[in-house]
Amino acid sequence: MASSRVTVICLCYNQERFVREAIESVLSQTYTDVQLIVVDDASSDGSVQVIESCVRLHPQIKFVKLLTNSGNCKAFNRGLEHAEGDFIIDLAADDVLLPDRVSRGVEALTRAGDLFGVNYTDAEWISEEGGHLRFHSDHFPHHSVPEGNVYKALVERFFICSPTMMFRRTVIDQLGGYDEELAYEDFDFWIRSSRDFLYCYTPAALVKKRVVKGSMSQRQFSFFSPQLRSTYRVCEKILALNRDRQEQRALAKRILYEMSVCVKLLDLRLALRYTWLYLKNARMQY
């Protein structure tokens, strides 16, 4: 039986220092049937030149060069238009795949069965220079990580390291790609995909997650950040997706947490919107 194809969509924006290592980590996979799509989101540094030098050496790489900056969600969807794989990995250009990430993901999802749409793993967090900082499992021990129907757990708290995800093409097609109205993709993807698909976990660090000063993840807890408003939009979606009182209580817990973040950042207008959402959730009948 022919192997399943895997597409890695590598998103780059001003990551000249790291993009070559990210690309090489995909090219070094032990799994052979891998399509690599690199999308540059109108970088203003030397990222494009680095990517083009990699393409000259490896012409099988598909390079999508965007002329105007569009953000992660739109950039990913532009790459997805060229994807040929049965499985997809969304790789930031400052992160690194270990050599057996793809093979372990295909094995896990194939063994789990068609109801399982997403595989995620442990990760090693590294510094800008590549030095070890910690493992994701130091904070989220393997035995505590949920599998199967993880929807309610994801509403309550974050426990997945985003770059470790591999998902079936059928999942992202059913979702219609990433929501391009949002400033970031992972929380929305987790919620919408876990409503209809099961998740499986691989307790091995198969990805290196780089901590970069000034990155989007570093800026999300700042006053009036677009990420805060995107989180509110996702909470509105959760209210519409919930099916029972347990999920209602999970959303209440999430709203209270997000309200506290807004208050700490003095974003009182958004905190007030969360108050109204909390009350609306409390009135829901299941």
C-alpha atoms as one frame of an Amber mdcrd trajectory, in Angstrom:
protein
   0.000   0.000   0.000   1.349   3.428  -0.947   2.402   5.711   1.898   0.364
   8.767   2.772   1.772  12.100   1.696   2.489  14.727   4.360   2.574  18.449
   3.637   4.571  20.790   5.869   3.590  24.445   5.499   6.434  26.566   6.868
   5.387  30.146   7.614   8.078  32.803   7.670   7.957  36.455   8.663  11.267
  38.182   9.426  12.926  34.962  10.575  16.107  35.221   8.546  18.154  33.791
  11.437  16.085  30.622  11.781  14.308  29.735   8.545  17.160  27.686   7.074
  17.230  25.405  10.121  13.447  24.970   9.936  13.627  24.054   6.244  16.512
  21.645   6.783  14.602  19.946   9.606  11.819  19.130   7.139  14.233  17.943
   4.468  15.909  15.673   7.052  12.758  13.729   7.964  13.065   9.941   7.998
   9.643   9.787   6.328  10.172  10.073   2.585   6.903  11.350   1.117   6.963
  14.920   2.423   5.909  18.015   0.502   7.427  21.262   1.806   5.679  24.571
   1.151   7.412  27.711   2.435   5.259  30.847   2.668   6.984  34.164   3.263
   4.572  36.780   4.594   6.297  39.844   3.048   9.390  39.763   5.275  11.413
  42.963   5.457  14.693  41.282   6.469  16.768  38.788   4.494  14.355  35.861
   4.875  13.428  35.726   1.179  17.076  35.503   0.129  17.706  32.650   2.576
  14.621  30.775   1.358  15.559  31.269  -2.291  19.038  29.885  -1.623  17.419
  26.767  -0.121  15.094  26.429  -3.118  18.045  26.563  -5.507  19.577  23.585
  -3.684  16.244  21.779  -3.278  13.970  22.713  -6.196  11.218  20.408  -4.915
  10.393  23.082  -2.304   7.311  25.095  -3.201   7.941  28.767  -2.382   4.954
  31.111  -2.003   6.152  34.710  -1.708   3.471  37.127  -0.501   3.919  40.770
  -1.468   1.941  42.263   1.435   1.913  41.132   5.047  -1.321  39.274   5.742
  -0.792  37.541   9.116  -0.424  33.886  10.063  -3.948  32.725   9.299  -4.160
  34.144   5.791  -0.577  33.143   4.989  -1.236  29.550   6.060  -4.362  29.391
   3.910  -2.385  30.596   0.896   0.034  27.733   1.442  -2.810  25.272   2.004
  -4.044  26.018  -1.524  -0.951  24.168  -2.809  -0.989  21.284  -0.308  -1.119
  17.749  -1.695  -0.759  15.791   1.560  -3.210  13.616   3.462  -1.694  15.057
   6.648  -0.629  18.638   7.388   1.940  20.233   9.696   1.942  23.982  10.348
   5.581  24.867  11.086   6.733  28.329  12.144  10.075  29.241  10.589  11.711
  29.606  13.997  10.770  26.101  15.157  12.418  22.773  14.325  11.087  19.280
  13.572  13.070  16.351  14.894  13.863  13.748  12.202  11.089  11.284  13.105
   8.311  13.820  13.778   6.493  13.052  10.523   6.855   9.264  10.673   5.698
   9.130  14.309   2.682  11.317  13.504   1.573   9.255  10.520   1.990   6.091
  12.574  -0.024   7.494  15.502  -2.937   8.779  13.428  -3.058   5.673  11.234
  -3.081   3.393  14.278  -5.709   5.513  16.069  -8.148   5.423  13.159 -10.174
   7.862  11.078 -12.072   9.371  14.020  -8.787  10.807  15.263  -7.967  13.972
  13.369  -5.068  15.516  15.312  -1.834  14.187  16.791   0.242  16.274  19.189
   3.440  15.573  21.101   5.795  16.740  23.780   8.263  19.491  22.802  11.635
  20.850  23.804  11.586  24.605  24.398  14.823  26.225  23.207  16.404  29.677
  23.348  17.049  31.894  20.334  20.542  30.368  20.196  19.135  26.830  20.310
  19.974  26.037  23.925  17.717  23.803  25.991  15.258  25.640  28.255  12.789
  22.953  29.347  10.416  20.293  28.090   6.733  21.018  27.622   6.035  17.953
  29.756   7.804  19.590  32.700   4.602  21.618  33.114   2.194  19.132  31.514
   3.290  15.617  32.584   2.497  12.840  30.131   0.046  11.089  32.446  -2.022
  14.281  32.816  -2.438  15.007  29.118  -5.900  14.137  27.768  -6.636  12.179
  24.597  -9.755  11.317  22.649 -12.534  13.867  23.109 -10.536  16.843  24.411
 -13.047  19.595  23.601 -14.031  20.450  27.192 -10.422  20.222  28.380  -9.346
  22.672  25.674 -12.105  25.098  26.617 -10.850  25.089  30.210  -7.095  25.392
  29.694  -4.180  25.372  27.279  -2.059  22.208  27.371  -0.945  21.670  23.755
   2.323  23.051  22.405   1.081  24.422  19.077   3.972  23.497  16.724   3.721
  19.835  17.702   0.413  19.344  15.914  -0.116  17.168  12.846  -3.646  16.901
  11.489  -5.515  15.163   8.725  -6.275  17.180   5.604  -9.947  16.294   6.079
  -9.943  18.243   9.371  -8.720  21.540   7.951 -10.921  21.130   4.868 -13.995
  20.664   7.060 -13.063  23.821   8.986 -12.582  25.804   5.785  -8.971  26.577
   6.692  -7.916  28.952   9.437 -10.253  31.815  10.351  -8.645  34.773   8.589
 -10.415  37.283  10.833  -8.297  36.180  13.795  -4.813  37.337  14.798  -3.693
  33.808  15.710  -4.844  30.339  14.808  -4.216  27.655  17.410  -6.959  28.203
  20.023  -9.619  28.539  17.332  -8.326  25.460  15.490  -8.301  23.399  18.696
 -11.860  24.339  19.592 -13.425  23.877  16.171 -11.542  20.686  15.311 -12.000
  18.985  18.691 -15.767  19.441  18.441 -15.879  16.806  15.692 -12.526  14.978
  15.794 -10.574  13.074  18.449  -6.989  13.856  19.462  -4.111  11.446  20.159
  -0.917  12.248  22.079   2.637  11.023  21.534   4.699  11.321  24.753   7.980
  12.183  23.040   9.627  15.542  22.325   9.504  15.547  18.523   9.603  19.324
  17.969  11.798  22.158  19.210   9.806  25.266  20.118  11.973  28.388  20.004
  11.382  31.271  22.405  12.089  34.467  20.458  11.974  37.911  22.026   9.311
  40.077  20.397   7.486  37.159  18.732   3.689  37.079  18.488   3.410  34.661
  21.407   5.529  37.029  23.479   3.311  40.006  22.568  -0.077  38.426  23.233
  -0.192  39.526  26.882   0.137  43.235  26.123  -2.313  46.090  26.332  -4.880
  46.147  23.517  -3.232  43.269  21.649  -5.180  41.826  18.707  -4.582  38.378
  20.199  -6.779  39.287  23.181  -9.644  40.200  20.864  -9.203  37.030  18.869
  -9.459  35.007  22.077 -12.758  36.740  22.824 -14.018  35.820  19.350 -13.146
  32.183  19.996 -15.005  32.272  23.317 -18.067  33.493  21.430 -17.690  30.478
  19.134 -17.452  28.168  22.138 -20.763  29.516  23.430 -22.387  28.477  20.124
 -20.645  25.080  20.010 -21.315  23.932  23.590 -23.750  21.046  24.041 -24.153
  20.475  27.778 -23.794  21.962  31.246 -20.270  20.605  31.776 -19.091  22.470
  28.701 -21.008  25.536  29.886 -19.113  25.418  33.187 -15.821  24.975  31.320
 -16.550  28.137  29.327 -17.395  30.018  32.530 -13.979  29.042  33.900 -12.290
  30.201  30.691 -14.165  33.531  30.678 -13.205  34.292  34.264  -9.550  33.608
  33.446  -9.618  35.823  30.342 -11.405  38.569  32.306  -8.597  38.534  34.869
  -6.017  38.901  32.086  -7.897  41.899  30.677  -8.110  43.555  34.097  -4.371
  43.070  34.693  -3.680  44.704  31.317  -6.182  47.515  32.064  -8.248  46.535
  29.040 -11.471  47.247  30.895 -13.630  47.535  27.793 -12.815  43.960  26.788
 -13.275  42.836  30.404 -16.771  44.305  30.288 -17.529  42.394  27.074 -16.429
  39.216  28.829 -18.822  40.062  31.669 -21.742  40.147  29.249 -20.548  36.891
  27.667 -20.367  35.286  31.111 -23.943  36.307  31.844 -25.125  35.085  28.450
 -23.425  31.739  29.052 -25.057  31.487  32.482 -28.509  31.896  30.904 -27.987
  29.096  28.378 -30.267  26.058  28.775 -29.223  22.553  27.696
